[in-house]
Amino acid sequence: MAAVPTDKANALLASLRAVTSRFDSSAVVGDEELAAAAATMRDLRMVLTEFPSLPPTSVPHASAVEQQTIARSAFEQACLLAVRAGDGAALERAWSQLVPFYGDLARALGPSADKPRVAGLYLLHLLVSDKLAEFHCEMELLSEAERAAASVAFPALLEARMTEGAYNRVLEAASSPPSSLFAPMVAAISAAVRDDAARCAQASYRSLPVDAAAAMLHLPSATALREYAAASHPDWKFESAPAAAGAASSTTAAAAGPAPRKAGPRVVFPASSASLDAIPAVPVIERTLQYANDMERIV
Amino acid sequence: MSSSAAAGAPKVKPDEASKPAPAAPLTVPETLKYHLELIERSIASKDPSLVQRVLRYANHIRKHIRTAELLEFVSSNIGNGEAGAAARALLEAAAALEPAAPAPPAGTDDASPAQSSSSSSSAAAAAAASDAKAEKPAADADAKDVPKRKPVPLTADSAPERAMYIGLLVAGVAARLGMWEPAERHASDLVQAALQLSRRTLDPLAGRALQLMGLAAERNGHLPALQPMLLSIHRTASLRHDTCSQAVAINLVLRGMLLQRRYLPAARLIEHVEATLPLDSSAQLVRFLFAKGRVLSISADYPGADACLTQALRKAPASTGTGFKQLVQKHSIVVQLLRGIVPERVVFAGIAGSDGGDPDKRMAAALLPYLALTQAVRRGDVEAFTACMEAHRSQLEKDSTLPLVQRLRRTVIRSGLNKITRAYSAIGFADIASLLGLDSAMDAEFLCAKAISDGVIRAELDHDRGCLIASAAEDVYATARPKEEFHRRIEFCLDIHTDAVKAMRYPPGAFKKDEAALMEARQREDEEAAFAKAIEEHDVFGEEDEEDEDEMDM
């Protein structure tokens, strides 16, 4: 049997770790360093092809455990690099390569120090890509201890708050991620959360003071709110004074409500379409014809 | 041999005891001999349904088989081959474990000691056994058959089937007494033998052996490790159109995956297999639906999960499989709560289905933690819900419903919000927060906004006054919702019809009489068509005629 090049792999791994360990802190990692790290990763993958004991072939060997440990660390580093580069597809690929090491081989290899970090990043990625089914399934596979780790508890908390609808809590939690690696994904989530919050506000309020609306959507100022509305909700109208009868153009209710309104600029939401009230004729006809067809077939 | 005064404890089933028996009840060895004759007839007539019937009978008597009787039966029927030796060794080991059989008085007293002795040893296996072998209903009537046929000679043709059947009984006895490792070895030997012989008449027996092997492997803790073998059995079974083993193998693989909580691979497997899953065994179908329901509920597809679990409950056998039905009912309750539907009170009294039936005390007792949870959810009381969840945590973990219950917090809050909206016409956010146990008025405001946008409550928020204004209740019948409800129910009925048509099985030769008539009718049709065509051709005068004549000249 040819000698297994574990030493070479270990050396490459060490140089990768030197780079990725600085991802967590806010130390600046230059582009050339990242490119160099990517090249090292490629070399490491080529060395790994010479390991005989990796799944799925898993030829038994004296150094099998060492090979598998090295491979697991290598794929974890690949995940970290992918996150830093913002490459979601590469992250998913690297995670899918990690799955056998975290599953069947976990008992033989012992716990991995990097697993909570990598798992937390992957879960957050699933959350950002709105893959909630996979999110829940992956959460099930983690043990209680792993779920308690800060990196994993972070996306779990975000998910819980998002389904509850407490968007203020989401944005609050999002402002303190466990490490700066999470930052880009957190920004993506904040954007999604903002869209959700805007939709909820539109459905529930007739109009809001502009400052309150900006605070609710976690936008820094009224101008930011106007920009946001112009970009994604062009049907929102802005008024600068309390609605007088006839001056408001888009509210459906004639009465502005007996409450004293705060003076100042307000954003007025369009009335929600009465989707539940109308009974659409064509679908009813189609369905009835379908029932007649089925009855004819059966009887 | 067929006299009913043979030695051995007369077997009296509890429900037969109260009736005057039309003839003397059969002893266990006689019953088994009758089964072997049935198997023989099945092979001779190539009718697989007789083998299914034998398996149903076996379900009835397996609790009453004494090892001594079975030992005798094995020696006289299998002979001294190695299969027989293995079976005998197993039985002798089992006899040591078995509690002493009671002295057999004739008459009705026999029912209770037989029940109590077998119930103590089968208490451990009862849940498992009812899990493993769900009976088909109305089989009671079959078992009371006292056969007045002349004994059928047993030929060598049916030898493998008979050996397999006896092997099944032996493994079943071992399983009943809790000897899981020998049972698993024995069952897996049977499965391998069936795979090699590849006889279609062995299929139901092989399927049963596979199920027993899976059950024993689970007790021994290594069901997931069997997955590669089970998948290869599935492949072979699909190639041979062996529907029994196919369904059993897939169900065992899924069960192993769910034990390891590998929901994503399970979901992918279900997706691939579902289209071609054979539907003829309702016991296997029900297990598959339960697995699918569990996977869907973890993936947060609650409407799909609800549909699967309710279907599983409806199709579950009426008289057995109580452990299974309890588990499915628990999952179904939690999934319905997650959808925002509160299950009806009769469900917790143990009545399956709302069309009445006797309340089942054991089911009601098993569902008590879930009743407490449902009450907390319905009241919208977050503290009570959390307290209840902590109190019953170990039970929920055992039922593997804990992850789902942990997601119920949102439902509790929503249901509380619903009640508030119906009770108040306007209420401030601070009050809502204190009623629901939330941390701040801002939280309450966001929650209400989300609930309104999800359509859970109909209200409006007023930020300036800091309150929620409930809208008037809408007239549901003026909307499209009744149409949707009707459509759902109609679709369900149509699905039942389609499934029933797909699952129909006709005995071979059912349509032979009709075939002659069919052929005749077809011939007549052909003649008529030819006649009509001929008329058409000669009907058109003029050019056509001349062309025809030209052609005829050539």
Interface residues (C-beta under 8 A of the other chain):
Chain A: G103 L132 A133 E134 H136 C137 E138 M139 E140 L141 T163 E164 G165 A166 Y167 N168 R169 D196 A197 R199 C200 A201 Q202 A203 S204 Y205 R206 L208 P209 A212 M216 G257 A259 P260 R261 K262 L276 D277 A278 I279 P280 V284 R287 Y291 D294 I298
Chain B: R261 R262 Y263 L264 A267 I298 S299 A300 D301 P403 R407 R409 R410 I413 M442 D443 F446 L447 C448 A449 K450 A451 I452 S453 D454 A459 E460 L461 D462 H463 D464 R465 E474 A478 T479 A480 R481 K483 H487 I490 L494 H497
